[in-house]
Amino acid sequence: MRTEQLEYIAAVTRLGSLRRAAEELRLSQPALSETVRNLERELGVDLLERKRSGATMSAEGRELLPHIVGVLEAVDRLRAAAGEQHRVSRMVRVGTVNAATVPLLIPVVRAFRAAHPVTQVEVVAAQQTDIHRALAEGGLDLGLVNHLEGDDLPAALESTRLLHGRPVVCVRPDSPLASRAAVSGDDLLAQPLIAMRSGYVMNRYVHRLLDGRSPCFSYSTDGAEMGKLMVAEGLGVTVLPDFSVVGDPLERLGAITYRPLAGDTTRVLLMLQRRRTASVPRAARDLREAFVRRAGDLGGTLSAAPDRAAGGAED
């Protein structure tokens, strides 16, 4: 067994394709495929499930992936201890539903980069179901998802609550709704509404809030960041967790603001999730700890305290 074989299988897992992995590694696809098959024969395990749409980790491969990553990190530590000048780049992949708040994500990535200068951080925007699947398959190391308090959490994932907040109406400062202390569901029906696409927690929340009623006009968008830009351009209003709006660059510049929803007591939780496994790569552990620390720094405005009542969330 050679360490490059483990490097190759890690690349295929991360990129989800033999072709893309071959391009990144600058190998021919047949050579990469044969190297992986040799490793599979040596281990006696099919590490990959090969489909027309790409290659994904098999169930057996997912069990072995933490050990593969552990070997690679041990090799890195050995090289570093020996003073070898090398350029080994590891990658930590974070899936986010977009409403996972710029004031949290950007400072965490900046601090992690300073502490891990040769480790890439790849931020992948996706829906919650896609993030859960990628975490389970090993394609993502961490996931940031929104969660309505009281909903069940996936048993296969470890969940840590970072922030909690309330749904708010995001508006332009010159909107008629901005002059109100709170906004009702009836108020929303009279405004063009920028809704999150089906599959997002806030889409489900708004449908529940409006109780099947339709606004005068509605847009549908894929993620909070585009929703906030559309609000800033005067296309309508949107409903987001307050932690997605407070401290956002558009809010700091005065392009958007927010108002609470009258009579609503719903809490939205921002959860950091990862696959349950006994072996977690050091870089992923460090990035997780950076998220927890940053959430603690934001705790003066938005609570980041432990919440054991949130469907079994880990603290």
N, C-alpha and C positions, 0 to 999 in steps of 0.2 A: 504494500500500500504506500502511495506517495502523497505528500501533502497537496500537490497540485490537483490530484483527483478530488480531494475534499473541497478545494477552492472552486473547482468546476461545478460540483454538485450544488454548492452554496449559491453560485451565480445563476444556475438554471432555476433554482427555487425562488430566488429573489426576483428574477426577470420573468418567470413563467413561460419561458420559451427557449428551446435549444438554439434556435436561430439567433435570437437577441443575445443570448449568452455567448454564442460563438463570435458575434460581431464585437461585443465588449472585450472579450478575451483575445480577439484577433487570431482565432483559430478557424479552420474549416469546420463546417457543421458535421461532416462524417467523422472527422478526427475527434471532435468533442463527444459525439454520440458513442463512439467506440470506447473512449476513455471511461465514460460513465458506465457503459455496459461491463467493462472489465472490473470496475469497482463493485458493481452489483453481483457479478459472478464470484468475486472474492469473498464478499460478505454473505452471499447466499440469500439476498433480499432484493426485491424490486423496489428501488428507491423512488422511481418516478412512474406516474401514470401518463402514458403518451397518448394524446388525442390529436385530432386534426386541428383543434383550436389552440393547442399548445401543450406543454408538459407541466404537470403539477405534482407536488409531493404525494406519494402514496401514504396510506395510513402507517405502514411500517417505517417509511422514510421520515414521517413527522415525529415518530418516537425517537428516531436516531439523530434528527437534526440538532438538538441541543448538544449532543456529544460531538458531532462534527464541528459545530461552532466552537465548542470548548477546546478541541484539539487545535484549531486554527489560532485561537487566541493564545493558547499555551506556546505555540510556535512563535507568535509575535513577541511574547514576553521573553522567550529564550533569545531571540535575535536582539532585542533591545538590551538585555542584560549583557550580551556579548559585545555590545557596542557596534554591531553591524549597521552600516548605513543602508537602509532599505526604504522602499516606498510601498508599503502595504496599506491599502485603503480599505477600511471596513465601512459598512453602511448600516445605519439604523433607519428603518422605515416607519413613519408615523402616519396612520390614517386619521383624517379629521372630517367631520361633517360640515366644516366651514363656519358654523356658528360657534366654534370652539374658541372664540375670542382672540383677536389680535393682541390685546394687552397681555395675554397669557403666553401665547405661542411664540411670538417674535423674541421677547426677552429670554425665554428658555433656550431657543435655538442659538441665540447669540452667546449666552453663557456657556452652553455645551460646546460650541465651536472653539471658544477660547481654551477650554480644558482638554479638548480632544481634537487637535488641529489636523490629524490625518483621518478622521472618521467623518464620512459624509452623512448628512441627515437629509432624507428624502421625505417630503411632506406630500401625501397623496390625498386629494379631496375625493370623497366617495360617500355614498349613502350608508346608513348604519348597518343594514343587512350585509352589504358588501364588505364593510370593515370587519364585522364579526366573522364572516367566512374566511377572509384573508388572515385574520389572527389565528383561526383554528388550523389553517393549512400551512402556517409558517411564512406566508408572504408578507406579513406586517409584524413588526415587533411590538408596537403600541398603538392604541386607538383612542381617539378623543370623540366621545359621542354624547349627545343630549339624551336625557332620560326624565320622563315625567314621574314625579314621586308617586310611589304606590305600584308602578309597573314592575313586573318580574325582571330580574337580571339573568343573563345567560349563565347556566351553571358551569359550563366548560371554561369560562373566563374569570380571571380575578378582576374585580372592579373596585376602584378607589375613587371616592368622591373628592373632586377638587374644589368646585364652587357650587353654590346654589343661589338661585335668584327667582325672579318673577317674570312671567310674560309681560311685555310692554308693547305699546304701539310706537313704532319708529316713524317720525314725521319730519318734514322740513320746519324750520323755525317760523316761517311765514304761513304755515298751514292753519286753517281755522281751528283745528284740533289742538294746536300748540297753546292756545289761550285757555284751555280747560285744565282743571286740576286732575281730572281723570276722564277716560274715554270708555263709553259703553259699547256693547255689541251692536246696538241700534245705530250708534254713530258710525261704526265701521261700514255698515250697509250702505251708507250714503256717500262713501268715498271709493275711488278706484283702489282696489286692494291688490297688493303684490304678495302672492302666496308662494310658499315653498312647494316644490313639486311633490307629488305623491311619493311616499316612502320616507319622508322626513317627519320627525316627531312634531315639529311646529305645524306641519300640514294637518296632522291628526288633531292637534290641539285647536286650531282655528275652526275646523269642521265641527268639533264639539261645542266650541264657544258660540258659533252662529246657529247651531241646532238645525242644520239643513237649509237655512235661508241663504240666499245668494246676494252678494253685494251688487251695486249698480254696474260695476265693471271690474274684471279681475285679470291679472297677469299671473303667469306661473314661471318660476325661475328655479334654477338649480343651485341653491345655497344662499346663505345670508349675505355674503360679500356683494354679490350682484344685486340682491334685494336692497341693500343700503345705498348702493350707487344709483339705483333707479329712484329711490326716495329722494336722494340729493338732487337729482335732475328734474324733480317735480312730477314724476309719473304717477305717484300715488303714495300709499302708506303700507307698512308691513308690520307683522307681529313677530317679535323675536324675544329670546331671553334677554333680560337687562344686561347680563354680563357680556353679551355679544355687541352691545351698543356703548356701554360706559367705557370711556377711554379709547374708543375707536378713533383713528385719525380723522375721519369725517366728523365725528362728534366734537373732537377737540378743536377743529377748525370752524365749528359753528354751522356746518352744512346740514347736519341732521341733529335732532334731539328726540326725546321720548317722553311718553306719558303713561302712567299706570292704567290698568284696566279696572273699571269701577266694579267693586264687589267681588273680584276674583281672588281666590286664595291659592291657586295652583302654584306649586313650586317646580321649577325646572332644575335638574341637577346636571352638572358637567362631570362626566365620569371618565377616568383614565383606565383603560382595560388592556389586559394582556392574557396570553394563553397560560393556563395552569401547567406548570412544568417544574421539575426539580432543578433544572439547570437553565439559568438565564444568562445570556452574554453580558459581560461587564458593561459594555457601552450602553446597552438597553437599560440595565439597572441604573446606571448613572443618569441617563436621560429621564427616566421615571422619577428619580429623586429630585432632579432639577424642576420638574413640573410640580411636584409636591411642595418644594420650597417656594416657588413663585406663587402658587396658590395661597400659601400661608402669608406671603407679603401682601397679597390683595385682600386678605381677610378683614382688614379694617372697613372695607366698603362692601364686599361680597363675602359671605361666610365661607371659609374653607375648612371648618371644623369637622371632625369625624361624625358620621351619621350612620349608626348601625341599623336604624329603622328603614333605611333605603333599600329594601329588598335584599338584605344580606351583603351590603357593600363592605369591602375591605377598607380599613382605616390606615 
